[in-house]
Amino acid sequence: MSYQDYHNDGEIIDLEDVITYQEFHLPNSLNIPYDKLMFNYKEYLNKDKKYYLYCKKGRKSKKAVQILKFYGYNVEQITK
């Protein structure tokens, strides 16, 4: 799903590190680096909400979506 296609029914989470996020990020996205999210997903995510995960190359967001869906979270990968 591309960034332009998503509907404003969830929160966008950018999985890049802080420096990359500062240089390049999607508008209105929340920065939670991949490792931080994956080790603490219960603190950041709510199973009743929808999340769109993004990273510049798509690898981290794809992997995170697979794992988090397995745990019952409503997540989807988006690309620019």
N, CA, C and O of each residue as an XYZ file, in Angstrom:
320
protein
N       0.860     -1.174      0.000
C       0.000      0.000      0.000
C       0.902      1.232      0.000
O       1.859      1.304      0.770
N       0.602      2.175     -0.843
C       1.428      3.379     -0.882
C       0.896      4.418      0.095
O      -0.268      4.391      0.494
N       1.769      5.318      0.460
C       1.427      6.386      1.400
C       0.231      7.189      0.906
O      -0.621      7.585      1.701
N       0.162      7.430     -0.395
C      -0.928      8.223     -0.948
C      -2.270      7.492     -0.858
O      -3.316      8.142     -0.843
N      -2.263      6.171     -0.799
C      -3.485      5.383     -0.810
C      -4.094      5.133      0.563
O      -5.268      4.775      0.664
N      -3.319      5.315      1.605
C      -3.848      4.945      2.919
C      -4.947      5.919      3.330
O      -4.938      7.092      2.957
N      -5.869      5.413      4.089
C      -6.960      6.244      4.594
C      -6.622      6.674      6.002
O      -5.976      5.933      6.743
N      -7.041      7.835      6.368
C      -6.664      8.410      7.661
C      -7.441      7.744      8.803
O      -8.167      8.399      9.551
N      -7.263      6.429      8.911
C      -7.972      5.698      9.954
C      -7.010      5.000     10.902
O      -7.391      4.077     11.622
N      -5.773      5.443     10.896
C      -4.784      4.836     11.777
C      -3.583      5.736     11.950
O      -3.499      6.812     11.359
N      -2.670      5.283     12.760
C      -1.466      6.045     13.063
C      -0.297      5.535     12.228
O      -0.108      4.327     12.084
N       0.486      6.461     11.680
C       1.661      6.099     10.897
C       2.863      6.059     11.837
O       3.128      7.014     12.567
N       3.579      4.948     11.808
C       4.786      4.805     12.613
C       5.966      4.615     11.668
O       5.992      3.679     10.870
N       6.937      5.509     11.767
C       8.161      5.438     10.982
C       9.190      4.673     11.810
O       9.501      5.067     12.934
N       9.714      3.595     11.266
C      10.604      2.696     11.995
C      12.089      3.020     11.851
O      12.933      2.269     12.341
N      12.412      4.107     11.198
C      13.825      4.477     11.007
C      14.446      4.977     12.306
O      13.748      5.350     13.249
N      15.785      4.973     12.329
C      16.480      5.535     13.496
C      16.235      7.040     13.536
O      15.771      7.629     12.560
N      16.544      7.643     14.653
C      16.230      9.055     14.884
C      16.871      9.962     13.836
O      16.226     10.893     13.355
N      18.112      9.709     13.480
C      18.816     10.572     12.520
C      18.168     10.486     11.139
O      17.929     11.512     10.502
N      17.886      9.286     10.679
C      17.237      9.125      9.384
C      15.847      9.747      9.399
O      15.432     10.369      8.421
N      15.135      9.584     10.495
C      13.801     10.172     10.622
C      13.874     11.696     10.516
O      13.032     12.309      9.860
N      14.867     12.309     11.152
C      14.990     13.764     11.104
C      15.279     14.246      9.692
O      14.813     15.312      9.289
N      16.047     13.464      8.936
C      16.395     13.855      7.573
C      15.263     13.596      6.583
O      15.053     14.372      5.651
N      14.540     12.506      6.791
C      13.527     12.088      5.832
C      12.440     11.300      6.549
O      12.705     10.216      7.070
N      11.242     11.823      6.584
C      10.134     11.080      7.190
C       8.815     11.476      6.536
O       8.712     12.504      5.868
N       7.834     10.649      6.744
C       6.507     10.944      6.220
C       5.832     11.982      7.096
O       6.005     11.963      8.315
N       5.070     12.885      6.506
C       4.340     13.873      7.306
C       3.405     13.187      8.303
O       2.801     12.158      8.003
N       3.303     13.762      9.460
C       2.405     13.275     10.521
C       2.733     11.878     11.030
O       1.865     11.204     11.584
N       3.961     11.439     10.851
C       4.336     10.117     11.347
C       4.997     10.226     12.719
O       5.606     11.240     13.060
N       4.861      9.176     13.476
C       5.481      9.050     14.790
C       6.732      8.211     14.623
O       6.683      7.156     13.990
N       7.840      8.648     15.168
C       9.087      7.899     15.048
C       9.263      6.959     16.235
O       9.425      7.396     17.374
N       9.230      5.665     15.949
C       9.594      4.636     16.922
C      10.550      3.711     16.179
O      10.103      2.905     15.363
N      11.854      3.804     16.439
C      12.809      2.948     15.735
C      12.435      1.466     15.857
O      11.889      1.031     16.871
N      12.736      0.714     14.818
C      12.357     -0.694     14.710
C      12.678     -1.495     15.974
O      11.793     -2.134     16.544
N      13.930     -1.462     16.411
C      14.327     -2.257     17.586
C      13.538     -1.858     18.829
O      13.112     -2.712     19.606
N      13.351     -0.578     19.004
C      12.617     -0.076     20.169
C      11.166     -0.576     20.143
O      10.632     -1.001     21.167
N      10.541     -0.520     18.973
C       9.164     -0.985     18.853
C       9.071     -2.489     19.070
O       8.194     -2.955     19.797
N       9.955     -3.243     18.456
C       9.846     -4.696     18.525
C      10.136     -5.239     19.932
O       9.587     -6.272     20.314
N      10.976     -4.567     20.692
C      11.254     -5.012     22.059
C      10.215     -4.508     23.061
O      10.118     -5.030     24.172
N       9.433     -3.485     22.665
C       8.470     -2.865     23.584
C       7.104     -2.656     22.948
O       6.403     -1.710     23.306
N       6.712     -3.506     22.025
C       5.476     -3.266     21.270
C       4.238     -3.166     22.162
O       3.299     -2.445     21.827
N       4.221     -3.866     23.273
C       3.054     -3.794     24.165
C       2.903     -2.409     24.797
O       1.795     -2.006     25.148
N       4.004     -1.685     24.941
C       3.958     -0.325     25.489
C       3.471      0.693     24.464
O       2.846      1.689     24.828
N       3.754      0.448     23.184
C       3.463      1.432     22.141
C       2.171      1.175     21.379
O       1.559      2.113     20.868
N       1.751     -0.071     21.295
C       0.618     -0.413     20.443
C      -0.590     -0.880     21.238
O      -0.470     -1.432     22.332
N      -1.748     -0.643     20.659
C      -3.010     -1.054     21.244
C      -3.701     -1.945     20.208
O      -3.828     -1.553     19.048
N      -4.141     -3.115     20.606
C      -4.763     -4.044     19.659
C      -6.082     -3.524     19.088
O      -6.578     -4.067     18.101
N      -6.652     -2.490     19.688
C      -7.904     -1.913     19.206
C      -7.695     -0.798     18.181
O      -8.670     -0.245     17.672
N      -6.458     -0.464     17.873
C      -6.161      0.610     16.925
C      -5.465      0.052     15.690
O      -4.920     -1.051     15.712
N      -5.495      0.832     14.615
C      -4.823      0.460     13.370
C      -3.537      1.267     13.238
O      -3.490      2.450     13.577
N      -2.502      0.609     12.743
C      -1.199      1.250     12.566
C      -0.678      0.967     11.161
O      -0.834     -0.129     10.622
N      -0.060      1.984     10.594
C       0.618      1.863      9.310
C       2.109      1.995      9.580
O       2.564      3.007     10.114
N       2.866      0.970      9.209
C       4.299      0.967      9.487
C       5.065      1.311      8.222
O       4.745      0.846      7.129
N       6.081      2.135      8.400
C       6.860      2.639      7.272
C       8.350      2.626      7.604
O       8.752      2.909      8.732
N       9.149      2.296      6.611
C      10.595      2.535      6.657
C      11.045      2.821      5.231
O      10.361      2.461      4.273
N      12.163      3.450      5.099
C      12.617      3.946      3.801
C      12.762      2.836      2.751
O      12.305      3.002      1.620
N      13.387      1.712      3.106
C      13.611      0.625      2.145
C      12.512     -0.435      2.177
O      12.413     -1.243      1.253
N      11.692     -0.444      3.214
C      10.584     -1.385      3.289
C      10.876     -2.704      3.983
O       9.952     -3.470      4.258
N      12.130     -2.984      4.271
C      12.494     -4.269      4.889
C      12.039     -4.369      6.343
O      11.427     -5.358      6.747
N      12.343     -3.341      7.114
C      11.975     -3.366      8.542
C      10.466     -3.351      8.723
O       9.931     -4.066      9.570
N       9.784     -2.542      7.932
C       8.328     -2.466      8.084
C       7.667     -3.784      7.676
O       6.699     -4.203      8.311
N       8.160     -4.431      6.649
C       7.608     -5.716      6.223
C       7.768     -6.762      7.324
O       6.826     -7.486      7.647
N       8.948     -6.830      7.885
C       9.213     -7.803      8.953
C       8.374     -7.498     10.192
O       7.817     -8.408     10.805
N       8.283     -6.230     10.556
C       7.502     -5.832     11.735
C       6.026     -6.171     11.553
O       5.378     -6.636     12.491
N       5.494     -5.945     10.365
C       4.089     -6.257     10.097
C       3.839     -7.754     10.266
O       2.850     -8.151     10.881
N       4.718     -8.575      9.731
C       4.553    -10.027      9.858
C       4.527    -10.457     11.321
O       3.674    -11.248     11.725
N       5.443     -9.946     12.098
C       5.537    -10.327     13.509
C       4.344     -9.802     14.298
O       3.721    -10.545     15.056
N       4.028     -8.530     14.121
C       2.959     -7.918     14.906
C       1.578     -8.468     14.542
O       0.710     -8.577     15.408
N       1.368     -8.813     13.276
C       0.104     -9.449     12.899
C      -0.032    -10.801     13.604
O      -1.119    -11.163     14.053
N       1.061    -11.534     13.698
C       1.055    -12.820     14.397
C       0.594    -12.640     15.842
O      -0.104    -13.498     16.383
N       0.980    -11.533     16.465
C       0.589    -11.247     17.852
C      -0.777    -10.575     17.971
O      -1.191    -10.209     19.071
N      -1.477    -10.411     16.857
C      -2.845     -9.914     16.904
C      -3.029     -8.425     16.740
O      -4.101     -7.904     17.050
N      -2.010     -7.718     16.260
C      -2.122     -6.268     16.065
C      -2.614     -5.957     14.654
O      -2.332     -6.693     13.708
N      -3.351     -4.860     14.527
C      -3.884     -4.410     13.258
C      -2.868     -3.471     12.613
O      -2.917     -2.256     12.805
N      -1.954     -4.049     11.849
C      -0.862     -3.285     11.244
C      -0.807     -3.560      9.755
O      -1.190     -4.631      9.284
N      -0.320     -2.564      9.022
C      -0.171     -2.686      7.590
C       1.070     -1.911      7.183
O       1.384     -0.868      7.757
N       1.761     -2.427      6.197
C       2.953     -1.747      5.697
C       2.536     -0.709      4.659
O       1.649     -0.957      3.843
N       3.176      0.442      4.699
C       2.984      1.438      3.649
C       4.337      1.815      3.073
O       5.365      1.704      3.741
N       4.322      2.258      1.837
C       5.528      2.721      1.153
C       5.255      4.103      0.622
O       4.105      4.515      0.475
N       6.308      4.802      0.341
C       6.136      6.170     -0.172
C       5.794      6.169     -1.623
O       5.615      7.233     -2.216
